[in-house]
């Protein structure tokens, strides 16, 4: 049988099938590190060329499955919501549709992280129960989402109209200062006497957001619990987090019929012992859905170490920043390799970049430890928008690997990173990264079909097979 070959513009991709399925369509979306192509869909044309010699073979096995995917996205910080809310209504509506819609020119963000109270990318620190110095409120009578109703909640409501099934994760940077031993938004630890009150604080947050029409699918106990240098922040060692979950938060959620998932840790991959030590306690673990990671330290395969220790628990990748001004080639290559491909190959159900939006000066941020050079996925000034590296990093996956997709098996190839998924609609998605400066010829094998392709040097391609 003569093979059918399909070419991109003569420079990128060709494919051949071992059986007669010439009506089989293949969609390819390309990003090159020189920015000549940015999530560009390439047109195909048929050729009879047969002089193809692959450098390597990637074999995809849809019958071998791993974790389900919850989504790809960002943290919608208070600062992000501030800039979005300052846009004109029409410009904001168009942008949110592009970000959260699933049409041909939209990128389908499917997961958001929020700060419970302020993060360091708000203008100033705040909690939902701030009191005059020396005052306490153990019954949480003064609990209020008032700060979030100015920008965050209105923007979220617009997003939910576009993407009603979007999953939302809440993460606190600090409890109210009257619960802390240093009575400061920065650093310190949660006083044990306030563990029951703080558990109820989470319940109040979830229930108050629900009244606003916002479902909190999951919470982490503390953003970066081993880094008390941000403003706001909190030091919470593993034993303290275990005690809080085991004897306070878990039982309080159960008592109040809260279905929101409890996720551990939410910090760097250099300390897999932190979540493992908590999950080793069955009385704590019974309340826990899984563990969350960042990658400012350690290696991404630490997630597999946690998976192997507790394969019944889920894994999430919840934060990675891009530093301003943003080296596109460097950031795209590292984040695709370590997060889009690396985190999902190591059992993560999510990949979240850090802040969705900042302005041209990377503002707002808090004093005494707020991030001064966190580049947003978007830089917004008024209605002017610049799409930064993190926009394309996430879009390379979010547009195609929809929630409910399942990672499937594909072999690893030197200099050609890859990961594959099967979508709920039955499509197979392959994300391929060529780290070499030279173009590479590949053969893809899947079931009885084979596809042949050439991918340019220093490029990322998403294929829909």
Secondary structure as the mmCIF struct_conf table of DSSP 4:
data_model
#
loop_
_struct_conf.conf_type_id
_struct_conf.id
_struct_conf.beg_label_comp_id
_struct_conf.beg_label_asym_id
_struct_conf.beg_label_seq_id
_struct_conf.end_label_comp_id
_struct_conf.end_label_asym_id
_struct_conf.end_label_seq_id
HELX_LH_PP_P HELX_LH_PP_P1 UNK A 2 UNK A 4
STRN STRN1 UNK A 5 UNK A 8
TURN_TY1_P TURN_TY1_P1 UNK A 9 UNK A 11
BEND BEND1 UNK A 12 UNK A 12
BEND BEND2 UNK A 18 UNK A 20
TURN_TY1_P TURN_TY1_P2 UNK A 22 UNK A 23
STRN STRN2 UNK A 27 UNK A 32
TURN_TY1_P TURN_TY1_P3 UNK A 33 UNK A 34
BEND BEND3 UNK A 35 UNK A 39
STRN STRN3 UNK A 40 UNK A 41
HELX_LH_PP_P HELX_LH_PP_P2 UNK A 42 UNK A 43
STRN STRN4 UNK A 44 UNK A 47
BEND BEND4 UNK A 55 UNK A 55
STRN STRN5 UNK A 56 UNK A 68
HELX_LH_PP_P HELX_LH_PP_P3 UNK A 69 UNK A 69
STRN STRN6 UNK A 71 UNK A 75
HELX_RH_AL_P HELX_RH_AL_P1 UNK A 78 UNK A 86
BEND BEND5 UNK A 87 UNK A 87
HELX_RH_AL_P HELX_RH_AL_P2 UNK A 89 UNK A 100
BEND BEND6 UNK A 103 UNK A 103
TURN_TY1_P TURN_TY1_P4 UNK A 104 UNK A 105
STRN STRN7 UNK A 111 UNK A 116
BEND BEND7 UNK A 117 UNK A 117
TURN_TY1_P TURN_TY1_P5 UNK A 120 UNK A 121
BEND BEND8 UNK A 122 UNK A 124
BEND BEND9 UNK A 128 UNK A 129
TURN_TY1_P TURN_TY1_P6 UNK A 133 UNK A 134
TURN_TY1_P TURN_TY1_P7 UNK A 138 UNK A 139
TURN_TY1_P TURN_TY1_P8 UNK A 141 UNK A 142
HELX_RH_AL_P HELX_RH_AL_P3 UNK A 146 UNK A 150
TURN_TY1_P TURN_TY1_P9 UNK A 151 UNK A 151
HELX_RH_AL_P HELX_RH_AL_P4 UNK A 152 UNK A 162
TURN_TY1_P TURN_TY1_P10 UNK A 164 UNK A 165
STRN STRN8 UNK A 167 UNK A 172
BEND BEND10 UNK A 173 UNK A 173
HELX_RH_3T_P HELX_RH_3T_P1 UNK A 177 UNK A 179
STRN STRN9 UNK A 180 UNK A 180
TURN_TY1_P TURN_TY1_P11 UNK A 181 UNK A 182
BEND BEND11 UNK A 184 UNK A 187
STRN STRN10 UNK A 190 UNK A 190
HELX_RH_3T_P HELX_RH_3T_P2 UNK A 192 UNK A 194
HELX_RH_AL_P HELX_RH_AL_P5 UNK A 195 UNK A 211
TURN_TY1_P TURN_TY1_P12 UNK A 212 UNK A 213
STRN STRN11 UNK A 218 UNK A 220
BEND BEND12 UNK A 221 UNK A 221
TURN_TY1_P TURN_TY1_P13 UNK A 223 UNK A 226
TURN_TY1_P TURN_TY1_P14 UNK A 228 UNK A 229
BEND BEND13 UNK A 230 UNK A 232
HELX_RH_AL_P HELX_RH_AL_P6 UNK A 238 UNK A 244
HELX_RH_PI_P HELX_RH_PI_P1 UNK A 245 UNK A 249
HELX_RH_AL_P HELX_RH_AL_P7 UNK A 250 UNK A 255
TURN_TY1_P TURN_TY1_P15 UNK A 256 UNK A 257
STRN STRN12 UNK A 261 UNK A 269
TURN_TY1_P TURN_TY1_P16 UNK A 270 UNK A 270
HELX_RH_AL_P HELX_RH_AL_P8 UNK A 272 UNK A 279
TURN_TY1_P TURN_TY1_P17 UNK A 280 UNK A 280
BEND BEND14 UNK A 281 UNK A 281
HELX_RH_AL_P HELX_RH_AL_P9 UNK A 282 UNK A 285
TURN_TY1_P TURN_TY1_P18 UNK A 286 UNK A 287
STRN STRN13 UNK A 290 UNK A 298
TURN_TY1_P TURN_TY1_P19 UNK A 300 UNK A 301
HELX_RH_AL_P HELX_RH_AL_P10 UNK A 302 UNK A 309
TURN_TY1_P TURN_TY1_P20 UNK A 311 UNK A 312
BEND BEND15 UNK A 313 UNK A 313
STRN STRN14 UNK A 314 UNK A 319
STRN STRN15 UNK A 323 UNK A 323
TURN_TY1_P TURN_TY1_P21 UNK A 324 UNK A 325
HELX_RH_AL_P HELX_RH_AL_P11 UNK A 328 UNK A 335
HELX_RH_PI_P HELX_RH_PI_P2 UNK A 336 UNK A 341
HELX_RH_AL_P HELX_RH_AL_P12 UNK A 342 UNK A 345
TURN_TY1_P TURN_TY1_P22 UNK A 346 UNK A 347
STRN STRN16 UNK A 348 UNK A 355
BEND BEND16 UNK A 356 UNK A 356
STRN STRN17 UNK A 357 UNK A 358
TURN_TY1_P TURN_TY1_P23 UNK A 360 UNK A 361
TURN_TY1_P TURN_TY1_P24 UNK A 367 UNK A 369
BEND BEND17 UNK A 372 UNK A 373
STRN STRN18 UNK A 374 UNK A 374
BEND BEND18 UNK A 377 UNK A 377
STRN STRN19 UNK A 378 UNK A 381
TURN_TY1_P TURN_TY1_P25 UNK A 382 UNK A 383
STRN STRN20 UNK A 384 UNK A 387
HELX_RH_AL_P HELX_RH_AL_P13 UNK A 389 UNK A 398
TURN_TY1_P TURN_TY1_P26 UNK A 399 UNK A 400
BEND BEND19 UNK A 401 UNK A 401
TURN_TY1_P TURN_TY1_P27 UNK A 403 UNK A 404
STRN STRN21 UNK A 406 UNK A 410
STRN STRN22 UNK A 413 UNK A 413
TURN_TY1_P TURN_TY1_P28 UNK A 414 UNK A 415
STRN STRN23 UNK A 416 UNK A 422
TURN_TY1_P TURN_TY1_P29 UNK A 424 UNK A 425
BEND BEND20 UNK A 426 UNK A 426
STRN STRN24 UNK A 428 UNK A 434
BEND BEND21 UNK A 436 UNK A 438
STRN STRN25 UNK A 440 UNK A 446
TURN_TY1_P TURN_TY1_P30 UNK A 447 UNK A 448
STRN STRN26 UNK A 449 UNK A 455
BEND BEND22 UNK A 457 UNK A 458
STRN STRN27 UNK A 459 UNK A 464
#
